């Protein structure tokens, strides 16, 4: 295939695959797309190891890194990461802590047996910048920011390293802000997507963003794209390629938690919900007892980012290990209804392209019919 984005990166197919799993990233890049590693959960030291592994297993193909540098979050004026963590932890209300522990006990989740792990992650500017520094020491082709426009100085630094920058946008106004700071690629992500997402549907959003940013800016379609027909639809709406995420959770190479995988494979497209119950900002997840509890009358409400995740960070591994399983959830989009079979990542890439070609052939038959 040939689009502006395949020519820009020298890839065979305009398919971008976001994943927190290095094996998936490398497999998609080797198959002709571009894998993009989500850096959020890694310390700088861990990210260095992950990227070194990808460098050694990607076969010289291009890949990218995705960070989270939100424009707005609680504690943005509170100094370095250690100071920020301490102050934000002291601000978490006792009411929220009690609600969480009561919820865990109700579902048979074991009490904590070890010291709390990562609570802050890369949810802030101050914690994401070290990840950017590590990423730019590697031969990455793309740096993406998953939440709001990246800081202008980060865009400039990436460009100095010859790295293109992408930014996710959920409406036309956000897309224009991304362009204003120098972003090269807009990922127009409809509400069908997993993780952080807005409330405008992909079919409406893509042409709005394409028109808003102008012909010189590359747009990738995202949200509800997991089939070749959906890929063809996104490109018919003006995109130069597609950004995918959820569909890589059920490939052979994925490290999706053991208790979450069966739920993903059996879920329908109606089994997801946008909720603030994980990060404090709207994100799409599997609908489970976890999301329902935070929406119930007993809920004390959500805390702002990054405090909501700090509240639940220690609970997540406990839920994964024990309890009745009803609280197990996972970020995923509405395309989950089509994710009912485990396949190699490369096969998913080839299936996308095969169905894309079939869709285009069908359209050509329609438009050329007598």
C-alpha positions as CSV (number, residue, x, y, z in Angstrom):
1,X,0.0,0.0,0.0
2,X,1.1,3.5,-0.6
3,X,-0.1,6.5,1.4
4,X,1.7,9.5,2.8
5,X,2.3,7.7,6.1
6,X,3.8,4.6,4.5
7,X,6.2,6.8,2.5
8,X,7.1,8.9,5.5
9,X,8.1,5.9,7.6
10,X,9.1,3.4,4.9
11,X,6.5,0.8,6.0
12,X,4.5,-1.6,3.9
13,X,1.1,-1.0,5.5
14,X,-0.4,2.1,7.1
15,X,-1.3,0.2,10.3
16,X,-0.1,1.5,13.7
17,X,-0.4,-0.9,16.6
18,X,-0.3,0.5,20.1
19,X,0.6,-2.0,22.8
20,X,2.3,-2.2,26.2
21,X,3.8,-5.5,25.1
22,X,7.2,-5.3,23.4
23,X,6.6,-8.7,21.6
24,X,3.5,-7.3,19.9
25,X,5.3,-4.1,18.9
26,X,8.2,-6.0,17.3
27,X,5.9,-8.5,15.6
28,X,3.7,-5.8,14.0
29,X,6.7,-3.9,12.8
30,X,8.3,-7.0,11.3
31,X,5.0,-7.7,9.6
32,X,5.1,-4.4,7.7
33,X,3.1,-2.1,10.0
34,X,4.4,0.0,12.9
35,X,4.3,-1.1,16.5
36,X,4.1,1.6,19.1
37,X,5.1,0.7,22.7
38,X,3.1,2.3,25.5
39,X,5.6,3.6,28.0
40,X,3.2,4.5,30.8
41,X,3.8,1.6,33.1
42,X,7.6,1.5,32.8
43,X,10.1,3.2,35.0
44,X,12.9,4.9,32.9
45,X,15.2,1.9,33.7
46,X,12.5,-0.6,32.7
47,X,11.8,1.3,29.5
48,X,15.5,1.3,28.6
49,X,15.4,-2.5,28.8
50,X,12.2,-2.8,26.8
51,X,13.5,-0.6,24.0
52,X,16.8,-2.3,23.9
53,X,15.0,-5.6,23.4
54,X,12.8,-4.1,20.6
55,X,15.9,-2.7,18.9
56,X,17.3,-6.3,18.9
57,X,14.1,-8.0,17.7
58,X,12.5,-5.6,15.3
59,X,14.6,-6.5,12.3
60,X,15.6,-2.9,11.6
61,X,12.0,-1.9,11.0
62,X,10.6,1.3,12.4
63,X,8.7,1.5,15.7
64,X,7.4,4.1,18.0
65,X,6.9,5.0,21.7
66,X,3.7,6.4,23.3
67,X,3.8,8.5,26.5
68,X,1.2,10.3,28.5
69,X,1.8,14.0,29.1
70,X,-1.6,15.5,29.9
71,X,-2.0,19.2,29.7
72,X,-4.0,19.3,32.9
73,X,-3.7,17.1,36.0
74,X,-3.9,17.5,39.8
75,X,-0.6,18.7,41.3
76,X,0.9,20.1,38.1
77,X,2.6,22.8,40.2
78,X,3.9,20.5,43.0
79,X,7.6,20.2,42.1
80,X,9.5,17.0,41.3
81,X,8.1,13.4,41.1
82,X,8.9,12.5,44.7
83,X,7.4,15.6,46.1
84,X,4.4,15.2,43.8
85,X,3.8,11.6,44.9
86,X,4.0,12.4,48.6
87,X,1.7,15.4,48.5
88,X,-0.9,13.7,46.2
89,X,-1.0,10.6,48.4
90,X,-1.8,12.8,51.5
91,X,-4.7,14.3,49.6
92,X,-6.5,11.1,48.9
93,X,-9.6,11.1,51.2
94,X,-10.1,8.4,53.8
95,X,-13.7,7.9,52.4
96,X,-12.3,6.7,49.1
97,X,-9.8,4.4,50.7
98,X,-12.6,2.8,52.8
99,X,-14.9,2.4,49.8
100,X,-12.2,0.6,47.9
101,X,-11.2,-1.8,50.7
102,X,-14.9,-2.6,51.3
103,X,-15.4,-3.3,47.6
104,X,-12.3,-5.6,47.6
105,X,-13.5,-7.4,50.7
106,X,-17.0,-7.9,49.3
107,X,-15.4,-9.7,46.3
108,X,-13.0,-11.8,48.3
109,X,-9.8,-10.0,47.3
110,X,-7.0,-10.8,49.7
111,X,-5.5,-8.1,51.8
112,X,-2.1,-6.7,50.7
113,X,0.9,-8.9,51.4
114,X,3.6,-6.7,50.0
115,X,4.6,-3.1,49.7
116,X,2.6,-1.0,47.3
117,X,4.1,-0.8,43.8
118,X,4.0,1.9,41.2
119,X,1.4,4.5,42.1
120,X,2.2,7.5,40.0
121,X,3.5,6.0,36.7
122,X,3.9,8.3,33.7
123,X,0.6,10.2,34.2
124,X,2.3,13.6,34.6
125,X,4.6,15.9,32.8
126,X,7.3,15.4,35.4
127,X,7.2,11.6,35.3
128,X,6.8,11.3,31.5
129,X,9.8,13.5,30.6
130,X,12.4,10.9,31.8
131,X,10.6,8.3,29.6
132,X,10.9,10.7,26.6
133,X,14.6,11.1,27.3
134,X,15.1,7.3,27.3
135,X,13.0,6.9,24.1
136,X,15.0,9.5,22.2
137,X,18.2,7.6,22.9
138,X,16.9,4.8,20.8
139,X,16.3,4.7,17.0
140,X,12.5,5.3,17.3
141,X,10.7,6.7,14.3
142,X,7.7,8.1,16.2
143,X,6.9,9.7,19.6
144,X,3.2,9.8,20.4
145,X,1.4,11.6,23.2
146,X,-1.8,9.9,24.3
147,X,-3.6,12.6,26.2
148,X,-3.6,16.2,25.0
149,X,-1.1,18.2,23.0
150,X,2.5,17.4,24.0
151,X,4.6,20.3,25.4
152,X,6.1,22.3,22.5
153,X,9.7,21.8,23.8
154,X,9.2,18.0,23.7
155,X,8.0,18.3,20.1
156,X,11.1,20.4,19.2
157,X,13.4,17.9,20.9
158,X,11.9,15.0,19.1
159,X,12.3,16.8,15.8
160,X,15.9,17.5,16.6
161,X,16.4,13.8,16.8
162,X,14.6,13.2,13.5
163,X,11.6,11.7,15.2
164,X,8.1,12.5,14.1
165,X,5.4,13.3,16.7
166,X,1.8,12.2,16.9
167,X,-0.9,13.4,19.2
168,X,-4.3,11.8,19.9
169,X,-7.4,14.0,19.5
170,X,-11.0,13.4,20.3
171,X,-12.5,16.5,18.6
172,X,-11.5,19.0,16.0
173,X,-10.6,21.7,18.5
174,X,-8.1,19.4,20.2
175,X,-6.6,18.5,16.8
176,X,-6.0,22.1,16.0
177,X,-4.2,22.5,19.3
178,X,-2.0,19.6,18.4
179,X,-1.1,21.2,15.1
180,X,-0.3,24.5,16.8
181,X,2.5,22.9,18.9
182,X,4.0,21.3,15.8
183,X,2.7,17.7,15.9
184,X,3.2,15.9,12.6
185,X,0.4,13.3,12.8
186,X,-3.0,13.5,14.3
187,X,-4.6,10.3,15.6
188,X,-8.3,11.1,15.4
189,X,-9.8,8.7,18.0
190,X,-13.5,8.1,18.1
191,X,-15.4,7.2,21.2
192,X,-15.5,3.5,20.2
193,X,-11.8,3.3,21.2
194,X,-10.4,1.6,24.3
195,X,-8.6,3.6,27.0
196,X,-8.9,7.4,27.2
197,X,-11.4,8.6,24.6
198,X,-13.9,11.4,23.9
199,X,-17.6,11.1,23.1
200,X,-17.7,11.7,19.3
201,X,-18.1,8.7,17.1
202,X,-15.3,7.8,14.6
203,X,-17.5,8.1,11.6
204,X,-18.2,11.7,12.5
205,X,-14.9,12.6,13.9
206,X,-12.5,11.6,11.1
207,X,-13.8,14.0,8.4
208,X,-14.2,16.8,11.0
209,X,-10.5,16.5,12.0
210,X,-9.3,16.1,8.4
211,X,-11.0,19.3,7.5
212,X,-9.9,21.1,10.6
213,X,-6.2,20.4,10.3
214,X,-5.8,20.9,6.6
215,X,-4.3,18.9,3.8
216,X,-0.7,19.2,5.0
217,X,-1.3,17.3,8.2
218,X,-1.4,13.5,8.2
219,X,-4.4,12.0,10.0
220,X,-4.7,8.4,11.3
221,X,-8.2,7.0,12.0
222,X,-8.7,5.4,15.4
223,X,-11.6,4.0,17.4
224,X,-13.5,0.8,16.6
225,X,-11.0,-0.2,13.9
226,X,-10.1,-3.9,13.9
227,X,-11.3,-5.2,10.5
228,X,-10.2,-4.4,7.0
229,X,-13.6,-2.9,6.1
230,X,-13.2,-0.5,9.0
231,X,-9.8,0.4,7.8
232,X,-11.1,1.1,4.4
233,X,-13.9,3.3,5.9
234,X,-11.4,5.3,7.9
235,X,-9.3,6.0,4.8
236,X,-12.4,6.8,2.7
237,X,-13.1,9.5,5.3
238,X,-9.7,11.1,4.6
239,X,-7.2,9.3,6.9
240,X,-3.8,8.2,5.6
241,X,-3.8,5.1,7.8
242,X,-5.2,3.6,11.0
243,X,-4.2,3.5,14.6
244,X,-5.2,0.3,16.4
245,X,-4.9,-0.9,20.0
246,X,-7.6,-3.2,21.4
247,X,-7.1,-5.9,18.7
248,X,-3.6,-6.6,19.9
249,X,-4.8,-7.7,23.4
250,X,-5.8,-11.1,22.1
251,X,-2.9,-12.0,19.9
252,X,-0.4,-14.8,20.6
253,X,2.3,-12.5,21.6
254,X,0.3,-10.3,24.0
255,X,0.9,-10.3,27.8
256,X,-2.8,-9.7,28.7
257,X,-3.5,-10.8,32.2
258,X,-4.7,-14.4,32.5
259,X,-7.9,-13.5,34.2
260,X,-8.8,-10.8,31.7
261,X,-8.2,-12.7,28.5
262,X,-11.3,-15.0,28.6
263,X,-13.5,-11.9,29.3
264,X,-12.1,-10.2,26.3
265,X,-12.6,-13.2,24.1
266,X,-16.2,-13.7,25.1
267,X,-17.3,-10.0,25.3
268,X,-19.7,-8.4,22.8
269,X,-19.4,-4.8,21.5
270,X,-22.0,-3.8,24.1
271,X,-19.9,-5.0,27.0
272,X,-17.8,-1.8,27.4
273,X,-18.4,1.5,29.2
274,X,-16.6,4.9,29.4
275,X,-15.6,5.3,33.1
276,X,-13.4,7.4,35.2
277,X,-12.9,4.5,37.6
278,X,-9.3,3.8,36.6
279,X,-7.6,7.1,35.9
280,X,-10.0,9.9,36.8
281,X,-10.5,10.8,33.1
282,X,-13.1,9.1,30.8
283,X,-11.7,5.8,29.5
284,X,-13.4,2.8,27.9
285,X,-13.2,-0.5,29.8
286,X,-14.9,-3.8,30.0
287,X,-18.1,-3.4,31.9
288,X,-17.7,-5.4,35.2
289,X,-18.5,-5.2,38.9
290,X,-15.6,-2.7,39.2
291,X,-17.1,-0.1,36.8
292,X,-20.6,-0.7,38.2
293,X,-19.5,-0.1,41.8
294,X,-17.9,3.2,41.0
295,X,-21.1,4.3,39.4
296,X,-23.3,3.1,42.3
297,X,-25.0,5.3,44.9
298,X,-22.4,4.0,47.5
299,X,-19.5,5.4,45.4
300,X,-17.7,8.5,46.8
301,X,-17.1,9.6,43.3
302,X,-13.9,9.8,41.2
303,X,-10.7,11.5,42.1
304,X,-8.9,13.7,39.5
305,X,-6.0,12.4,37.5
306,X,-3.5,11.1,38.7
307,X,-5.0,10.6,42.2
308,X,-7.7,8.0,41.1
309,X,-5.0,5.7,39.8
310,X,-2.8,6.3,42.8
311,X,-5.8,5.2,44.9
312,X,-6.3,1.9,43.1
313,X,-2.8,1.1,42.0
314,X,-2.1,-1.4,44.9
315,X,-5.6,-3.0,44.4
316,X,-5.1,-3.9,40.8
317,X,-2.5,-6.7,41.3
318,X,-4.5,-8.0,44.2
319,X,-7.6,-8.2,42.0
320,X,-5.6,-10.0,39.4
321,X,-4.4,-12.6,41.9
322,X,-7.4,-13.3,44.0
323,X,-11.1,-12.8,44.6
324,X,-14.2,-14.0,42.6
325,X,-13.0,-12.4,39.4
326,X,-16.0,-10.1,39.1
327,X,-13.8,-7.0,39.6
328,X,-11.4,-7.9,36.8
329,X,-11.6,-5.3,34.0
330,X,-9.4,-4.1,31.3
331,X,-9.1,-1.1,28.9
332,X,-10.7,-2.1,25.6
333,X,-12.8,-0.6,22.8
334,X,-16.1,-1.7,21.3
335,X,-14.2,-3.7,18.7
336,X,-13.9,-6.3,21.5
337,X,-17.0,-8.0,20.0
338,X,-14.9,-9.1,17.1
339,X,-11.9,-10.2,19.2
340,X,-13.0,-13.8,19.7
341,X,-10.0,-15.7,18.5
342,X,-6.3,-15.8,19.5
343,X,-4.0,-15.3,16.4
344,X,-0.4,-14.3,15.8
345,X,0.0,-10.6,15.5
346,X,1.3,-10.9,11.9
347,X,-1.8,-12.8,10.9
348,X,-3.9,-10.0,12.3
349,X,-2.0,-7.6,10.1
350,X,-2.5,-9.7,7.0
351,X,-6.2,-10.3,7.8
352,X,-6.6,-6.5,8.0
353,X,-5.0,-6.0,4.6
354,X,-6.8,-8.9,2.9
355,X,-10.2,-7.6,4.0
356,X,-9.2,-4.0,3.1
357,X,-8.5,-5.1,-0.4
358,X,-11.8,-7.0,-0.6
359,X,-13.6,-3.9,0.5
360,X,-11.9,-1.7,-2.0
361,X,-12.6,-4.2,-4.8
362,X,-16.2,-4.2,-3.8
363,X,-16.4,-0.4,-3.9
364,X,-14.7,-0.4,-7.3
365,X,-17.2,-2.9,-8.6
366,X,-20.1,-0.7,-7.4
367,X,-18.7,2.5,-8.9
368,X,-17.9,1.0,-12.2
369,X,-21.1,-1.0,-12.7
370,X,-23.1,-0.3,-15.8
